[in-house]
Structures are given as structure tokens and as C-alpha cells.
Amino acid sequence: MFDRNDLLAAIAQVYEQLAQLTRPLDQVHARRLQCRKGCCTCCVDDITVFEIEAENIRRHHGCLLAHGTPHALGACAFLDGAGACRIYEHRPYVCRTQGYPLRWLQENGEGHPVELRDICPLNDKGTPIEAIAAEDCWTVGPFEDFLAKLQADADNGQMKRVRLRDLFAKKADRTAGAG
């Protein structure tokens, strides 16, 4: 089990490892990726993260969470008015892999694994996603399993997930504290 004081260091290491793993994808897909500041097509509402990532956001952005206003429903609560991420440096794993060609295995109706793929429509120009080499896609699954183990180790086997929007203090909580 992790000591809570080591949480920030552990998450920073996870994100650095992720950056190393995605760096080759950045190079391979440099011409294809249209993700830029303000691009928020993938930044949808109701995204959940493991508690360890939520805690990382709480520790780095407590003032925003306590006094800020979440973005309107339908988009990620952490977007600002221009569509830029207010927690970009500390954004969770799921946000760090958006935009890449994604691939994952899923069982079909007969119990056989089938590879599925997806990509943001803004990044769909170029080689068809089906023709991209597997190693040039982000494979969904292994890193999520790694995060799940980290979460379990940090919280006695608990696999609690937190909706990003729920990290913000409720409006009633903020006004109650103002009196």
C-alpha cells in the first residue's frame, strides 16, 4: 500500500512513463494530430478517473475546485471559456491519450477476440485507421491495468472512480462557506 505522501510522486512517475510511451506516437502521427490548445472535441462530460488521479488533481488545483466554476454540462468541467484545459499539466491518463489512433481487443458474440479501433474525427486524415500498424496505435488496456493496480495498492484494493465534474465543490457548499 502507498503512503499518501508518496501519491504525487507515484502519479508523476506514471505520467512520465506515459509520456515516454506516447512520444513515438507523437512522431509517427505528427502530421495527422490536430490536437491543439482549445481543441476540446474529445473533452466530454461524465469522464471518470481512479481516485489516485482525482487526488492528484485535488492537491494541485484545490483553489480552482473550491472557488472555480465547472464548465457547462456536456463538456469537461475543467475547460475554460476558450476550450482550453485548466489542469493541463495535471490532466488524467485518459486525457493524455486522446487523439491518438486507439486500438483494443474485445470479445465478439462467439467469445473470440476482435480488434477494434477509433480515432478523433479531427485526426482521421491520412492512412485509414485500419491500415495503421498496431505499434503505431495506443493500445487501450495494459496501461489502464497498471493504473488499476496502482489504485488498488494505494487504497487497500478499492477501485473507486470519481467523475471529474464531481471534484468541484457544489455551489451550495461554496455559498454556505461564504457566510
N, C-alpha and C positions, 0 to 999 in steps of 0.2 A: 504494500500500500504506500502511496505517495504521501509525504508530508505536504500539507497545503502550502507551506512556504516554498516548496520546490516546484509548484504548479507552473508558475510563469516561466521558469527556466525550461521545464519539460515541454510546454507548448511552443516556446521559441525554438527549441530544437526540432520539434515536429515540423514547424513551418519552414525552417531552414532545409530540412531534409526534403520536404515537398518542393521547395524552390529548386534544389539540385535535380530532382527527378523531372521537373517540368521544363527546365532550361533547354534540353534538346528539342522539346516540342515547340518552344518559342522560336528556335532557329529554323526548324523544318517548316513551320507554318507562318513565318514572319510576314509573307505577302498576303496570306489568307486572313489572318486575325485582324478584325476591325475594332476590337475592344479598346476603348479609349475613355478618358475621364468624361463622365456624363453619359456614356453608353450604359443603359440600365435595362435593356430588354430582358435580360435574364434575372434581374433583381426583383423577384416576385415576393408576394406576401406568404405567410404561413410556413416559411422555411424554419426547420428545427435544427438544433445543434446539440451535441453532447454537453452536459453540464460543465465539463472542464473547459470547453471553449467559451461557454457563456460566462464562466467565472473570469476568464482572461479578459473578456470584453468589459465586465463589471469593474475589474481592477484598473483598467486603463482609461475607461470612459465613464467613471462614476458621476461626474458633474453633468454630462450630457444625459445620462439615464435618469438622473434625479430632477433636472430642471428643463431639459430639452423636450421638444415635441416630436413624436414619431411622424414620419412621412404619412400621408393619407393612405387609407386602406387600399389594397390592391397592388401596391409596390412595397419593396422592402422598407421597413421602418427606419433604416439608417441612411436612406437617401436624403440629400438636401434638396432645396428647391430647383437646383440646376441638374439634378440627376446624378450628382457625384456622391460617393460613399464617404460618410463622416467618420468611419472607423477603418478606413482602407488599410492602414498599417497593421491593424489587429483583426482584420476580417477573418472569418472562419474558413475552414478547409473547403467547404462546398463552393464558396465564392472564389477561391483561388484556382479552381479547376474549370470554371465556367468558360465557355468559348472554344475550348479545345474540342477536336473530334473525340467523342466518348464512345467507348465500347464496353459491353458487359455480356455475361453469359446468363441465360435464363432457360429454365426447362420449358419445353413445349408441352402440349397436351398429352404426349405419349411418354413423358419423363426423360426425353433426350435434351441435352444442352444445345441451345441455339444462340449464336452470337447476334446481338442487336447493337445498333449504332445510332448516334444522334449528334447533331451539331447545331449551334445557334444559326438561325437563318441568315444573319448578317455575315457569317463566316463560311457560308456554303459555296462560295465561288471557288472554282479551281477543280482539282481532281475530285470526282464523285466520292462521297464518304465511304461507299462500299469498296472502292478500289485503293483506299489508303492502307498502307501496310499496318498490321496490328501494332507494331512497335512505335508507330507514329501517331497512335491514338492514346488518350488517357484511359487506362483500364480501370473501370469502376469495380470496386470490391476489395482488393488487397489493402489499400490504404485505409479504407473505412474499417476493415477488420482490425488494423493496427490501432486506429483511434478508439475503437470499441474496447480493445484490451487495455489501453491506457486509461480509459474511463472506468472500467471495472477495477483496475488496480488502484485508482485514485479514490474510489468511492465504495469500497467493500462489495464489489460485484454489482452495484446498482448501475443500470443502463439508462438513467434519466436523461431525457432530451428536453430542450427548452425552446419554445417558439421565440424567435428573435424579437418580435414585437412585444412580447411579454417582459422583456428586460427593462423596458421603460417603466418608470413609476406611473401608476394610474393617476389620472387627472385629479381625482378626489383625494388621493394620498398627498399630492403636491399642494392642493389648496388647504387641506387640513393642517399641514405643517407650517403654512404661512401665517396662521393666526397665533 
